[in-house]
Amino acid sequence: MKNALITGASDGIGKDMAIILSNMGYNIIVVARNKQKMEQAFKNIKNCTIISMDLSIIENCYKLYNQAKDIDILINNAGYGVFGEFLNTNLDDELNMIDLNIKSLHILTKLFLKDMVNKDRGYILNVGSIGSFFASPLLSSYYGSKAYVLNLSLAIKEELKKQKSNVYIGTFCPATINTNFHKKAGVKGNVKGLDSYKASKYAIDKMFKKKAIIIPSYAKVLPFFVDIMPRILITKLAYKMQIKKQEN
Ligand SMILES: NC(=O)c1ccc[n+]([C@@H]2O[C@H](COP(=O)([O-])OP(=O)(O)OC[C@H]3O[C@@H](n4cnc5c(N)ncnc54)[C@H](OP(=O)(O)O)[C@@H]3O)[C@@H](O)[C@H]2O)c1
C-alpha cells in the first residue's frame, strides 16, 4: 500500500485532501498540532497515522521526516495568513508564519525529494495561493510567503525535468476556499469562496496529471492578467479587493 503524508490535516483543505487520498487507497499520515481534531476527523479511517506536531518549529520537520520516511506523496499544506497593515501586524506572528509557510515547506520538500529522486518516483504538491502571483496590501507577508512556494516549486520542477526524473512537484494556487483560514488570519468580514472538498479533489486529480500549477475555477485567468498589467496597478487592485474583507 502506498503512503501519503499531508501536513495541516486537522482542518480545511488538508483534511479534505487526506480523506480523498484515503478513499483512493493510500495509507495516510496526517500532521497538525491539534490531535483531537485529527482523531475526530479520521476516526473511521483504518490506515491512518496521526502525528501531532508544530511544524513552525524547525527541528520538528526533521523529526517528521525521520518518522515518516518512505512516502509516495507529500502534500505541504500547513500554512496560515496574517491580515492587516504591515505597520500594525504582529512581528512574531509573521515570523512564525514564515517559519511554517516557507521554512518547513522548504525543509520537507528537500528531505523527501532526495529520497523520491533516488527511487525515481513520487509526488510533492506544495500549497501556494493565487497570492503566489502578485503582491497584496493587507496580506503582504502572507502573499510574499506564497510567492516563495510557487517560485521554489517551479524551479525545482525544471531541474527535475532536465534530469529526466519521474518525480512530480507542483503548486496548488487557489483563490478563496471556504475554510477557517480567513477567520484565523484575522479577517473580520465574511469571505466566500469555493467548497473545500471540491477544490481539494480538483487539486489531487491535477496532481496525478502532473500539472505544474493548479488553479481551480475562474481564478485560472488571474495569472494571465498579472502578466500583462503593470505590477503597481495590480497592487492597487489587490488593495481594493482586500479592504473589502475589513469592511464586510
Ligand atoms: N482557504 C483559502 O482561502 C486558501 C486560499 C489559498 C491558499 N490557502 C492555503 O491552503 C492551506 C490550508 O489552508 P486552509 O484554508 O485549509 O486553512 P485551515 O482550515 O486554517 O487549515 C490550516 C491547517 O494547517 C495546520 N497548521 C497551522 N499551523 C500549523 C503548525 N504550526 N504546524 C502544523 N500544522 C499547522 C492547522 O492545524 P492545527 O491548527 O491543528 O495545527 C490546519 O490543519 C494553507 O497553506 C493556506 O495558506 C488557503
The ligand as an SDF file (V2000), in Angstrom:
LIG
                    3D

 48 52  0  0  0  0  0  0  0  0999 V2000
   -8.7050   28.9510    2.4610 N   0  0  0  0  0  0  0  0  0  0  0  0
   -8.2420   29.7230    1.4940 C   0  0  0  0  0  0  0  0  0  0  0  0
   -8.9390   30.6360    1.0130 O   0  0  0  0  0  0  0  0  0  0  0  0
   -6.8620   29.4720    0.9400 C   0  0  0  0  0  0  0  0  0  0  0  0
   -6.5360   30.0560   -0.2970 C   0  0  0  0  0  0  0  0  0  0  0  0
   -5.2750   29.8670   -0.8310 C   0  0  0  0  0  0  0  0  0  0  0  0
   -4.3570   29.0820   -0.1590 C   0  0  0  0  0  0  0  0  0  0  0  0
   -4.6730   28.5220    1.0500 N   0  0  0  0  0  0  0  0  0  0  0  0
   -3.6540   27.7200    1.7200 C   0  0  0  0  0  0  0  0  0  0  0  0
   -4.1690   26.4290    1.9620 O   0  0  0  0  0  0  0  0  0  0  0  0
   -3.5040   25.8400    3.0820 C   0  0  0  0  0  0  0  0  0  0  0  0
   -4.5390   25.2620    4.0200 C   0  0  0  0  0  0  0  0  0  0  0  0
   -5.3480   26.3020    4.4860 O   0  0  0  0  0  0  0  0  0  0  0  0
   -6.8790   26.1030    4.8780 P   0  0  0  0  0  0  0  0  0  0  0  0
   -7.6650   27.0720    4.1150 O   0  0  0  0  0  0  0  0  0  0  0  0
   -7.2470   24.6780    4.8390 O   0  0  0  0  0  0  0  0  0  0  0  0
   -6.8230   26.6570    6.3750 O   0  0  0  0  0  0  0  0  0  0  0  0
   -7.1690   25.9720    7.7590 P   0  0  0  0  0  0  0  0  0  0  0  0
   -8.5220   25.3620    7.7030 O   0  0  0  0  0  0  0  0  0  0  0  0
   -6.8890   27.0250    8.7660 O   0  0  0  0  0  0  0  0  0  0  0  0
   -6.1110   24.7840    7.8970 O   0  0  0  0  0  0  0  0  0  0  0  0
   -4.7720   25.0230    8.1740 C   0  0  0  0  0  0  0  0  0  0  0  0
   -4.1360   23.7400    8.6490 C   0  0  0  0  0  0  0  0  0  0  0  0
   -2.7590   23.9910    8.9550 O   0  0  0  0  0  0  0  0  0  0  0  0
   -2.4810   23.4800   10.2630 C   0  0  0  0  0  0  0  0  0  0  0  0
   -1.4370   24.2540   10.9150 N   0  0  0  0  0  0  0  0  0  0  0  0
   -1.4390   25.5730   11.2340 C   0  0  0  0  0  0  0  0  0  0  0  0
   -0.3350   25.8890   11.8930 N   0  0  0  0  0  0  0  0  0  0  0  0
    0.4090   24.7490   11.9910 C   0  0  0  0  0  0  0  0  0  0  0  0
    1.6620   24.4370   12.5710 C   0  0  0  0  0  0  0  0  0  0  0  0
    2.3850   25.3650   13.2030 N   0  0  0  0  0  0  0  0  0  0  0  0
    2.1070   23.1690   12.4940 N   0  0  0  0  0  0  0  0  0  0  0  0
    1.3920   22.2040   11.8750 C   0  0  0  0  0  0  0  0  0  0  0  0
    0.1990   22.4380   11.3030 N   0  0  0  0  0  0  0  0  0  0  0  0
   -0.2850   23.6970   11.3760 C   0  0  0  0  0  0  0  0  0  0  0  0
   -3.8060   23.6050   11.0100 C   0  0  0  0  0  0  0  0  0  0  0  0
   -3.8750   22.6660   12.0800 O   0  0  0  0  0  0  0  0  0  0  0  0
   -3.5740   22.9440   13.6240 P   0  0  0  0  0  0  0  0  0  0  0  0
   -4.1500   24.2770   13.9600 O   0  0  0  0  0  0  0  0  0  0  0  0
   -4.2290   21.7800   14.2860 O   0  0  0  0  0  0  0  0  0  0  0  0
   -2.0890   22.8960   13.7430 O   0  0  0  0  0  0  0  0  0  0  0  0
   -4.7780   23.2070    9.9140 C   0  0  0  0  0  0  0  0  0  0  0  0
   -4.8880   21.7950    9.8520 O   0  0  0  0  0  0  0  0  0  0  0  0
   -2.6400   26.9420    3.6790 C   0  0  0  0  0  0  0  0  0  0  0  0
   -1.3090   26.7780    3.2660 O   0  0  0  0  0  0  0  0  0  0  0  0
   -3.2220   28.2170    3.0940 C   0  0  0  0  0  0  0  0  0  0  0  0
   -2.2770   29.2380    3.0090 O   0  0  0  0  0  0  0  0  0  0  0  0
   -5.9040   28.7090    1.5930 C   0  0  0  0  0  0  0  0  0  0  0  0
  1  2  1  0
  2  3  2  0
  2  4  1  0
  4  5  1  0
  4 48  2  0
  5  6  2  0
  6  7  1  0
  7  8  2  0
  8  9  1  0
  8 48  1  0
  9 10  1  0
  9 46  1  0
 10 11  1  0
 11 12  1  0
 11 44  1  0
 12 13  1  0
 13 14  1  0
 14 15  2  0
 14 16  1  0
 14 17  1  0
 17 18  1  0
 18 19  2  0
 18 20  1  0
 18 21  1  0
 21 22  1  0
 22 23  1  0
 23 24  1  0
 23 42  1  0
 24 25  1  0
 25 26  1  0
 25 36  1  0
 26 27  1  0
 26 35  1  0
 27 28  2  0
 28 29  1  0
 29 30  1  0
 29 35  2  0
 30 31  1  0
 30 32  2  0
 32 33  1  0
 33 34  2  0
 34 35  1  0
 36 37  1  0
 36 42  1  0
 37 38  1  0
 38 39  2  0
 38 40  1  0
 38 41  1  0
 42 43  1  0
 44 45  1  0
 44 46  1  0
 46 47  1  0
M  CHG  2   8   1  16  -1
M  END
$$$$
